[in-house]
Amino acid sequence: MSKAFTKESDGDGPDEDDEAEAGPALPVGAKNYITLEGLERLRAELRQLRSVERPKVVEIVSWAAGNGDRSENGDYIYGKRRLREIDRRIRFLLKRLEIAEPVDPALQKNRAQVFFGATVTYVDSQDVERTIRIVGVDEARLELGEISWISPVARALLKARVGDVVEMRTPTGRDSLEVLSIRYG
């Protein structure tokens, strides 16, 4: 069949899965837990996209559209693509904010166990000490030591106490993690 009669997606169509493009998926039936700081970061990103970035791109696209032939106008083509990316991210953020379950780790009563929002220091079987903070799926930032509550490390550590040794499955086998300290807030 000739390529002229086949539909090839350029990755910008409306049939794309917004969540696959915009962020991590939640497990089926799981609540979208998020810390208060993470919730505010998502809201700030949404405000930035709506009030600063989108209007700026719309202005560029309008200007470029007035320049004539749109098929070879790089500003127009790039602007329309960027506008779709911004709109996709806005839709994603609106969906996630709608189902967000804010949790304030400072209000955790049982501070002797690892729960959502805890900052945990542990040592693995290689004697490497790490400190992580367990946060929501939409706010995890590995470079800052913030991991999602659905990550393998967080799942292994949940409900553990100081001194507990927990097992974690890894692609190379099992690893032991010993909890050294737990703190909240």
C-alpha positions in Angstrom: 0.0 0.0 0.0 1.3 3.5 -0.8 2.4 5.6 2.2 0.1 8.3 0.8 -2.9 6.3 2.0 -1.7 5.4 5.5 -2.2 7.5 8.5 1.0 8.2 10.5 0.8 10.0 13.8 3.2 12.8 14.4 2.6 12.4 18.1 0.5 15.6 18.3 -3.0 14.2 17.8 -5.8 14.3 20.3 -5.9 10.5 20.5 -2.7 10.4 22.6 -2.9 9.3 26.2 -2.4 12.5 28.1 -1.2 10.8 31.3 1.4 8.7 29.5 2.8 11.9 28.0 2.6 14.1 31.1 3.5 12.0 34.1 3.6 8.7 36.0 0.5 6.5 36.2 -1.2 5.7 39.5 -1.9 2.1 40.4 -5.6 1.2 39.7 -7.8 2.1 42.6 -5.0 4.0 44.5 -5.5 7.4 45.9 -3.3 10.3 44.6 -1.6 11.1 47.9 0.4 14.3 47.9 2.1 16.5 50.4 1.0 20.0 51.0 4.3 21.3 49.4 3.8 19.1 46.4 0.2 20.3 46.0 1.4 23.9 46.0 4.1 23.1 43.4 1.5 21.6 41.1 -0.8 24.6 41.5 2.1 27.0 40.9 3.0 25.1 37.7 -0.6 25.3 36.5 -0.8 29.1 37.2 2.5 29.6 35.4 1.3 27.6 32.3 -2.1 29.4 32.2 -1.0 33.0 32.9 2.5 33.2 31.5 3.6 30.5 29.1 0.3 29.9 27.2 -0.4 33.6 26.5 3.1 34.1 25.3 2.9 31.2 22.9 -0.5 32.3 21.7 0.9 35.7 20.9 3.8 34.2 18.9 1.4 31.9 17.0 -0.9 34.8 16.2 2.0 36.9 14.9 3.3 34.0 12.9 -0.1 33.3 11.4 -0.3 36.8 10.1 3.0 36.4 8.2 1.4 34.4 5.4 2.2 30.8 4.3 1.9 28.7 7.5 3.2 25.5 6.0 6.8 26.7 6.0 6.6 29.1 8.9 8.8 27.7 11.7 7.5 30.1 14.3 3.9 29.0 13.5 4.6 25.3 13.4 6.8 25.2 16.5 4.3 27.5 18.3 1.3 25.3 17.6 3.3 22.2 18.7 4.3 24.0 22.0 0.7 25.1 22.5 -0.5 21.5 22.3 2.2 20.5 24.8 1.1 23.2 27.2 -2.6 22.3 26.8 -1.8 18.6 27.4 0.1 19.4 30.6 -2.7 21.7 31.8 -5.2 18.9 31.3 -3.0 16.5 33.1 -2.5 18.9 36.1 -6.2 19.6 36.3 -7.0 15.9 36.4 -4.3 15.2 39.1 -5.3 18.2 41.2 -8.9 17.1 41.1 -8.1 13.7 42.5 -5.3 14.8 44.9 -5.5 13.6 48.5 -3.4 16.1 50.5 -1.6 14.7 53.5 0.3 16.7 56.0 3.2 14.5 57.3 3.6 16.9 60.3 0.3 15.6 61.6 1.4 12.0 61.7 0.7 10.6 65.2 2.7 7.4 64.9 6.2 8.7 64.3 7.9 5.4 65.2 6.9 3.8 61.9 7.5 4.7 58.2 4.4 6.2 56.6 3.7 8.6 53.7 5.7 11.8 54.1 8.5 10.3 56.3 12.1 11.0 55.8 14.0 7.8 56.3 17.7 7.0 56.6 18.6 3.4 55.8 21.6 1.3 54.9 21.5 -1.4 52.2 23.3 -4.7 52.1 26.3 -3.0 50.4 26.6 -0.7 53.5 25.6 2.4 51.5 23.6 4.8 53.6 20.8 6.8 52.0 18.2 9.3 53.1 14.9 9.5 51.2 11.6 11.2 51.7 8.4 9.3 50.7 6.1 11.6 48.7 3.3 11.5 46.1 3.6 10.1 42.6 3.4 13.6 41.0 6.0 15.2 43.2 8.8 12.7 43.4 12.2 14.2 42.6 15.0 11.6 42.8 17.7 14.2 42.6 16.4 15.6 45.9 16.0 12.2 47.5 12.2 12.3 47.2 10.7 9.0 46.0 7.2 8.0 45.2 5.2 6.0 47.8 4.6 3.4 45.1 8.4 2.9 44.4 9.9 -0.4 45.4 12.1 1.2 48.1 9.2 3.0 49.7 6.9 0.0 49.6 9.6 -2.1 51.3 10.1 0.6 54.0 6.4 1.3 54.7 5.4 0.4 58.3 9.0 -0.4 59.3 10.5 0.9 62.5 14.0 2.0 63.5 16.2 -1.1 63.6 14.0 -3.2 61.3 15.6 -5.0 58.4 13.2 -5.2 55.4 13.6 -7.1 52.2 13.3 -5.4 48.8 13.0 -7.2 45.4 15.4 -5.7 42.8 16.0 -6.8 39.2 19.2 -8.5 40.4 17.6 -10.3 43.3 16.8 -9.4 46.9 18.3 -6.6 48.9 18.1 -5.9 52.7 17.5 -2.4 54.0 18.0 -1.5 57.7 16.1 1.5 58.9 18.4 3.8 60.8 16.1 6.8 61.5 12.6 8.1 60.8 11.5 11.7 61.0 8.4 13.8 59.9 7.9 17.4 59.0 
